[in-house]
Amino acid sequence: MLTLGDRSSPPSYWDQIVEEILRAAPIRIWRAYMRRVYIRLMARWLRGSGPGPRLKTDLFEEAITPYHLLPELGPRGVGIDVSLTVVQAARERLKIENRHHPLVVADLRALPIRSGVMGQILSGSSLDHFSRKRDIATSLADLARILAPGGLLVITFDNVHNPVVCLRNHLPFAWLNRLGLVPYYVGATYSRAEACHQLEALGLVVTAVTAVAHAPRVFAIWLAALTERLGWPSLEALLSRVLDGLECLERWPTRYRTGYYLAIRAEKPRPPATERTVRSREGGMPENGTSGSAQHTN
């Protein structure tokens, strides 16, 4: 039997969770809204980045819903997840959609990917399921390792500056899970200052910080499920517009109190020109950091 402290790591836990969610109501309105939140973030922060493979650090959405993000990373997008069941479900969905991406089964704390090869990394709340902050730090260090010079990392964390998220994180998971308020384990997370400090300590340059997903999560999911049961397309469209409209709160000074996710953009500096010239002459990695490839399963 898994204990609360164990649920952050065993793939078997996530195997069970994805199977349960696939049997449950899909909550299409909510998942489409969250996809739009990330699409807008990616359009602002990832567009126009340099060449190289692009990594998405979990495949949960790809496994359970058509409202996922991996194809938005382009034809060189690579997906990774610790759960074989999640990867298999994601592969089946992508196959149905006639999309083909390498998918990796691995732990984010020990990535089977060579250093300095990823041009972009999108990590959407993937590191919020560890029970200890040191596991978050280990994962961040490995993401920084595989990021190419000049590459971009866009990462989101559960936003503890939001009072609702803060309260949730201080209540026993078992209670919240029995009430249906939290469908799967959420663990430790970073504050804004902690996240920026950790990224900078790894040699990355933080270039933007914000808060996203301002719709009140529990109420919005309940309302989305009710609206879908009623089956009124006009009401579904209205609710979708309301959810999108709440994203205007990102422009308010109170955004860190209302957003459910802390979003950070960080860049890995390129080496000085003289160092790049020496490495090129010695046969090292090219300046754009695109040599090599991820180990993957097809």
C-alpha positions in Angstrom: 0.0 0.0 0.0 1.2 3.5 -0.9 1.6 6.0 1.9 1.0 9.7 1.4 4.7 10.3 1.3 5.2 7.7 -1.4 2.7 9.0 -3.8 5.1 11.6 -5.2 7.3 9.0 -6.9 5.9 5.5 -7.8 4.8 5.2 -11.5 2.2 2.7 -10.3 0.3 5.5 -8.5 0.0 7.5 -11.7 -0.9 4.4 -13.6 -3.9 4.0 -11.3 -4.8 7.7 -11.5 -4.9 8.0 -15.3 -7.0 4.9 -15.5 -9.5 6.4 -13.0 -9.7 9.7 -14.8 -10.2 8.0 -18.2 -13.3 6.3 -16.7 -14.6 9.6 -15.3 -16.5 12.4 -16.9 -14.1 14.3 -19.2 -14.7 17.9 -18.0 -14.1 19.2 -21.5 -14.7 22.9 -20.8 -12.1 23.0 -18.0 -9.5 21.1 -19.9 -10.0 23.3 -23.0 -9.7 26.4 -20.8 -6.4 25.2 -19.3 -5.0 24.4 -22.8 -5.8 27.9 -23.9 -4.1 29.3 -20.8 -0.9 27.5 -21.8 -1.2 28.2 -25.5 -1.2 32.0 -24.7 1.7 31.6 -22.3 3.7 29.7 -24.9 2.9 32.2 -27.6 4.3 35.0 -25.5 7.3 33.2 -24.1 8.4 30.4 -26.4 7.7 31.7 -29.9 10.8 32.3 -32.0 13.2 30.4 -29.8 16.3 28.7 -31.4 16.5 25.3 -33.0 16.7 21.9 -31.2 14.4 19.4 -29.8 11.7 20.6 -27.5 10.6 18.8 -24.3 7.3 18.6 -22.5 7.9 17.2 -19.0 4.7 15.2 -18.5 2.1 13.5 -20.7 -0.9 13.5 -18.4 -3.0 15.7 -20.6 -1.9 13.8 -23.7 -3.1 10.6 -22.0 -6.5 11.8 -20.8 -7.8 14.5 -23.1 -7.6 15.9 -26.7 -6.9 19.3 -25.1 -3.2 18.8 -24.8 0.0 20.7 -25.7 2.8 18.4 -27.1 2.0 19.1 -30.8 2.3 22.9 -30.0 6.0 22.3 -29.6 6.3 21.5 -33.2 7.5 18.4 -35.1 10.6 18.1 -32.8 8.6 18.0 -29.7 9.4 15.2 -27.2 7.3 14.0 -24.3 8.3 12.4 -21.1 6.5 10.8 -18.2 7.4 8.5 -15.3 4.4 6.3 -15.9 4.4 3.7 -18.7 0.6 3.6 -18.6 0.5 7.4 -19.1 3.0 7.1 -22.0 1.0 4.3 -23.7 -2.3 6.2 -23.4 -0.6 9.3 -24.7 0.8 7.4 -27.7 -2.5 5.9 -28.5 -4.2 9.3 -28.5 -1.5 10.9 -30.6 -1.7 8.0 -33.0 -5.5 8.5 -33.4 -4.8 12.2 -34.1 -2.1 11.2 -36.7 0.6 12.9 -34.7 4.0 11.4 -34.1 6.4 12.4 -31.3 9.1 10.5 -29.4 7.9 9.6 -26.0 10.2 8.9 -23.1 9.5 6.9 -19.9 11.8 8.3 -17.2 11.9 10.1 -13.9 12.5 13.8 -14.0 15.1 13.5 -11.3 17.3 11.4 -13.7 16.6 12.2 -17.3 18.1 9.8 -19.9 18.9 12.8 -22.2 22.3 14.2 -23.1 23.4 17.5 -21.7 22.8 20.7 -23.7 20.5 19.4 -26.4 17.0 20.8 -25.7 16.1 24.1 -27.3 13.0 24.5 -25.3 11.4 22.9 -22.2 7.8 23.2 -21.2 7.2 22.0 -17.6 3.6 22.6 -16.8 3.1 21.9 -13.0 5.1 18.7 -13.4 7.2 19.2 -10.3 4.4 19.8 -7.9 3.9 16.1 -7.0 7.1 15.5 -5.0 6.7 15.3 -1.3 10.1 17.0 -0.7 11.6 20.2 -2.1 14.9 18.6 -2.6 13.3 16.4 -5.3 12.1 19.6 -7.0 15.7 21.0 -6.9 17.1 17.7 -8.3 14.6 17.8 -11.2 15.3 21.5 -11.9 19.1 20.7 -12.0 18.5 18.0 -14.6 16.3 20.2 -16.7 19.0 22.9 -16.6 21.6 20.3 -17.6 19.8 19.2 -20.7 18.8 22.7 -21.8 21.0 24.0 -24.7 22.9 27.3 -24.4 20.4 30.0 -25.5 17.6 27.6 -24.8 14.4 28.5 -22.9 12.6 26.9 -20.0 9.0 27.8 -19.3 7.9 26.2 -16.0 4.8 26.5 -13.8 4.4 25.7 -10.1 1.3 25.6 -7.9 1.1 29.2 -6.6 1.4 29.2 -2.9 0.8 33.0 -2.9 -2.9 32.2 -3.8 -4.7 31.8 -0.4 -6.8 28.9 -1.7 -3.7 27.0 -2.9 -1.9 27.8 0.3 -4.8 26.4 2.4 -5.0 23.3 0.3 -1.3 22.6 0.8 -1.7 22.8 4.5 -4.7 20.4 4.7 -4.4 16.6 4.8 -4.4 15.2 1.2 -6.6 12.3 2.4 -9.4 14.7 3.5 -9.3 16.7 0.3 -9.2 13.5 -1.9 -12.2 12.0 -0.1 -14.2 15.2 -0.7 -13.3 15.1 -4.4 -11.5 18.4 -4.2 -8.1 17.1 -5.1 -8.1 14.1 -7.5 -4.4 13.2 -7.2 -1.5 13.9 -4.9 0.0 17.3 -4.8 3.1 17.8 -2.8 5.8 20.4 -2.1 6.1 23.5 -4.3 8.2 26.7 -4.4 7.3 30.3 -3.7 8.1 32.9 -6.3 11.4 33.9 -4.5 12.4 30.2 -4.0 11.8 29.3 -7.6 13.7 32.3 -9.0 16.6 31.7 -6.6 16.9 28.0 -7.5 16.8 28.7 -11.2 19.4 31.4 -10.9 21.6 29.2 -8.7 21.7 26.7 -11.6 23.0 29.4 -13.9 19.8 30.3 -15.7 18.6 33.8 -16.2 15.0 34.5 -15.1 13.5 36.7 -17.8 9.8 36.8 -16.8 7.5 35.8 -13.9 3.7 35.9 -13.7 0.7 34.1 -12.4 -1.8 32.3 -14.7 -5.1 30.3 -14.5 -7.2 32.8 -12.5 -10.5 30.9 -12.6 -11.4 29.6 -9.1 -10.6 26.0 -9.7 -13.0 23.9 -7.6 -16.1 26.1 -8.5 -15.1 26.3 -12.2 -14.7 22.5 -12.5 -18.0 21.9 -10.7 -19.7 24.4 -13.0 -18.1 22.9 -16.1 -19.2 19.4 -15.1 -22.8 20.6 -14.5 -22.9 22.5 -17.8 -21.7 19.5 -19.7 -24.4 17.3 -18.1 -27.0 19.8 -19.2 -25.8 19.6 -22.7 -26.6 23.2 -23.8 -24.0 24.3 -26.3 -24.8 28.0 -25.8 -24.2 27.7 -22.0 -20.9 25.8 -22.6 -19.8 28.6 -24.9 -20.7 31.3 -22.4 -18.8 29.5 -19.6 -15.8 29.2 -21.8 -15.9 32.9 -22.5 -16.2 33.7 -18.8 -13.2 31.5 -17.9 -11.1 33.1 -20.6 -12.2 36.6 -19.4 -10.9 35.9 -15.9 -7.4 35.8 -17.3 -7.5 39.6 -17.5 -6.6 39.3 -13.7 -3.1 38.6 -14.8 -2.7 42.3 -15.5 -3.8 43.3 -12.0 -1.3 43.9 -9.2 -3.1 41.2 -7.3 -2.3 38.5 -9.9 -0.3 36.4 -7.4 -3.3 36.2 -5.1 -5.7 35.0 -7.8 -3.6 32.9 -10.2 -3.4 29.2 -9.5 0.0 28.7 -11.1 3.2 30.6 -10.9 4.8 30.8 -14.3 8.5 31.5 -14.9 10.5 31.9 -18.0 14.3 31.3 -17.8 17.1 31.2 -20.4 20.4 29.4 -20.3 23.1 31.8 -21.2 25.3 31.2 -24.3 29.0 30.8 -23.5 31.2 33.8 -24.4 32.2 34.1 -28.1 35.8 33.1 -27.4 34.8 30.0 -25.6 32.5 29.0 -28.4 35.3 29.4 -30.9 37.6 27.2 -28.9 35.0 24.5 -28.4 34.2 24.5 -32.2 37.9 24.1 -33.1 38.2 21.2 -30.6 35.2 19.4 -32.1 32.8 20.1 -29.2 29.1 20.8 -29.4 28.2 23.4 -32.1 27.2 26.8 -30.9 23.5 26.2 -31.3 23.7 23.2 -29.0 21.6 21.0 -31.3 23.9 18.0 -31.6 22.8 14.8 -30.0 19.3 13.5 -29.3 17.1 12.2 -26.5 16.9 8.6 -25.8 13.4 7.5 -26.5 10.9 4.8 -27.3 8.7 4.9 -30.3 
